[in-house]
Amino acid sequence: MKFNFWIFNASHFILLFSISLASKSRQSSLYSEDDPLWELDSSNFNGVIFGKNNAWIVEFYNNWCGHCIRYAPTWKQFAREIRTWKKVIDVAVVNCNDAQNINLCRYYEVDSFPTIKLFWHHTAANDTGEMLEGKRDIISLENRLVDFLETNWNRGVPKEWPNIQPLDKLDDVEIFDEPHEAKQSMMAFAEYPYNYVGRKVILDLSSQTNLVVRRILTSNQFMMRSLKIEVSNETIPLLMRLNPNDHHVTLFKFSQDINDTYIRDQIYHHLVGVERSKTKTDDAHSEGKPKDSMTVSDAVYRIDLENAVYNSLNKEIAVSKTIEGEKLVALKSYLAVLKNYFPGTKPVMGYLSNLHDWAANKTSTITGEEFAQTLQEIQNEDEYIPSMRNWVGCKGSKPKYRGYPCSLWTLFHTLAVQADKKSDRIQEGPKGKDVLFIIRDYIKYFFTCEECSKNFQKMAENIEDDVKNSQDAVLWLWEAHNKANRRLAGDVTEDPKHPKIQFPSLQTCPKCQIRDNPTEEIVWDKAVVLQFLHKFYDKQNILSTDHRKAAGSLVVDQSEQGNNSAMGIKFILSPTSVLLLPLLSYFRQSLKMF
């Protein structure tokens, strides 16, 4: 009896623990269970996407990416706008910052965020999807989906799908001769050939079994005469109920200047009796500025620097499908900079040296998979890079804030300062100002936030003319960071508890700023600023532990499935709990779709 009781409690504990892990993993997601979309990962992607009667549109994102954070409300509303299309096409997301999804994102050739891909119905493992290019506002996304369906229509579609092809004649067997369910209404939507709204209406109503809507074009003059439809900008588009006895009834007439969304909303509400979609008020782009805003970090922490390097290697470089040509040169140069200038511990520096030497011997293409495998193979008890731990100086008020971007800036500043101080002692590898050019190339070829990368490259257009020496490099990077902070102040990506300021603040370095009162525009004493940066990012001033004891907390990257400590101590889930995790995730996902 006691044994059975122990088994029950153990099973109960495993279930609760699995639920807890799933909940913690969700904390880093930009989406919630209330959003009408599928949150996929490597454990359920194939089972959800492959072999289904519907097509898919999937956003591959990164939860720290500023562009992704800014875009998430648009993607959520887009999912609501087309939630009734799911018989034909459904919406999903994949967080590529989740360690378990690195291989998945690499396979689907995702090396910048957000990446949006389209998959045809009954897709299989050999289909890497079609990249969605161009504008990404809701209307453009909807139009692109319609184009995707039209382009692939001749490949064949499931019989359950509505027909979005134009109707050529009234006696089409599909409309009047084939048997339909009782009380099924037949309708025609008349519009100009270049309009999209008719096909969207058909997709909006695709889940209504009592309605069949077909598109007719104004260019079909025979149909226009047969249905007695007046073609003008004041009478088209038009929705008409069709009857076999020619007693057709016009339900709606709109003019060309009417918004497509309004047309769809009116038709759906009239025919179905409920609202087509709603905008959630909690998707607002600003969370406001709380009164208890925190100040920026007043120190550089070793944990943040090591997290930056770990993320850079494992979640940016390793996600590349292939690394060749200029990209391979950029990788080798970046690893040389880390080897020579990263202010790491002996185990970390041994690890970075081994990685550099491995890459230096590569003369042809490196695959991301090969790079990821090497990251694991060269690690041992004496030479290693710690896995992700809680952020310290770069800790945000929520998982989506600060974190990796903050730590990457910190890493770059540190490398630039170290290069300025010790280049003359380096025998081989990049020196002085060249370190800044290598940072620029890393951003160009490997930084996965697409918008961030473009912004940095734009700032760096004249960098080789502006930067003459290593001191210029330190100051250029400092100025670029302040420009980015000025641009993003008040943005949705800004942590409301850590406002973006011009660094260093007056409190941090009173002599760095030249002004009579705080309201005046800042004038910097760059000589003093340079002295301050040298001290702030000096190896001797990097803190190994946090006075708030954040460094001693547990691993925050719940998705890490390998070594969770610097010395490689493994945390292993039982087989039962591993099976429960995807089952629980699939069950919760399935429930929210209805």
Buried (B, 14 or more C-beta within 10 A) or exposed (E): EEEEEEEEEEEEEBBEBBBEBBEBBBEBBBBEEEBBBBBBBBBBBBEBBBEBEBBBBBBBBBBBBBBBBBBBBBBBBBBBBBBBBBBBBBBBBBBBBBBBBBBBBBBBBBBBBBBBBBBBBBBEEEBBBBEBEEEBEBBEBBBBBBEBBEEBEEEEBEEEBBBBBBBEEBEEEEBEEEEBEEEEBBBBBBBBEEBBBBBBBBBBBBBBEEBBBBBBBBEBEEBBEBBEBEEEEEBBBBBBBBEEEEEBEBBBBBEEEBEBBEBBBBBBEEBBEEEBBEEEEEBEEEBEEEEEEBEBBEEBBBBBBBBBBBBBBBBBBBBBBBBBEEBBBBBBBBBBBBBBBBBBBEBBBBBBBBBBEBBEEBEEEBBBBBBBEBBEEBBEEEBBBBBBBBBBBBBBBBBBBBBBBBBBBBBBBBBBBBBBBBBEEBEEBBBBBBBBBBBBBBBBBBBBBBBBBBBBBEBBEEBEEEBEEBBBBBBBBBBBBBBBBEEBEEEBBBBBBBBBBBBBBBEBBEEBBEEEEEEEEEEBBBEBBBBBBBEBBBBEEBBEEBEEEBBEEEBBBBBBBEBBBBEBEEEEBEEEBBBBBBEBBBEBBEEBEE
